[in-house]
Amino acid sequence: MTSIPIPEELQPAANEIADLPERVTRFIKAEISRRNLQKNRYGSDILRLVDKAFAEAENIKSAGFDLAEARAEMARLHSNITKP
């Protein structure tokens, strides 16, 4: 089984959760079920497209993309288009 590291600052509080291993197991099972459902619902080409979009979004973020600035620009363009 894969060991999941718990950050040192969280370890004391985590040790107080008696059923932590069971909770983690339930979470992992739920995530596996969710992923399997997603795989069955969408074709592999769609999933590749989604993965590619997420990767491109990360590249844009790391290149200094400013969401607030983009929203302001979109609002400005919308305002220009919809002006009476």
C-alpha positions in Angstrom: 0.0 0.0 0.0 1.1 3.5 -0.7 2.1 5.5 2.3 0.6 9.0 2.4 2.8 11.5 4.2 1.2 13.8 6.8 2.9 17.2 7.2 4.7 17.4 10.6 2.5 20.4 11.7 -0.6 18.3 11.1 0.7 15.1 12.7 -0.4 15.8 16.3 -4.0 16.6 15.3 -4.1 13.7 12.8 -3.0 11.3 15.6 -6.2 12.3 17.5 -8.4 11.0 14.7 -9.0 7.4 15.7 -10.5 6.3 12.4 -8.2 8.4 10.1 -7.0 5.3 8.1 -10.6 4.3 7.4 -11.6 7.8 6.4 -8.6 8.1 4.0 -9.6 4.7 2.6 -13.2 5.8 2.0 -12.0 9.0 0.4 -9.6 7.1 -1.9 -12.4 4.7 -2.9 -14.8 7.6 -3.6 -12.1 9.2 -5.8 -11.5 6.0 -7.7 -15.2 5.6 -8.2 -15.6 9.2 -9.4 -12.7 8.8 -11.8 -14.1 5.4 -13.1 -17.5 7.0 -13.6 -15.8 9.9 -15.5 -13.9 7.5 -17.7 -17.0 5.6 -18.5 -19.1 8.7 -19.1 -16.6 10.4 -21.4 -14.4 8.9 -24.2 -10.7 8.8 -23.8 -10.3 11.5 -26.5 -12.4 13.9 -24.3 -10.4 13.0 -21.2 -7.2 13.8 -23.1 -8.6 17.1 -24.2 -9.5 18.0 -20.6 -6.1 17.0 -19.4 -4.5 19.1 -22.1 -6.7 22.1 -21.2 -5.7 21.8 -17.5 -2.0 21.6 -18.6 -2.4 24.7 -20.8 -4.1 26.5 -17.9 -1.2 25.7 -15.6 1.3 27.0 -18.3 -0.7 30.2 -18.6 -0.7 30.7 -14.8 3.0 30.1 -14.6 3.6 32.6 -17.3 2.0 35.3 -15.2 -1.6 35.3 -16.3 -3.7 37.6 -14.1 -7.3 36.5 -13.8 -8.4 39.9 -12.3 -6.9 41.7 -15.2 -8.5 39.3 -17.7 -11.9 39.8 -16.1 -11.5 43.6 -16.2 -10.6 43.4 -19.9 -13.6 41.1 -20.6 -15.9 43.5 -18.8 -14.5 46.4 -20.8 -15.0 44.6 -24.1 -18.5 43.5 -23.1 -19.3 47.1 -22.2 -18.0 48.4 -25.6 -20.1 45.8 -27.4 -23.3 46.4 -25.5 -23.2 50.2 -25.4 -26.3 51.8 -26.7 
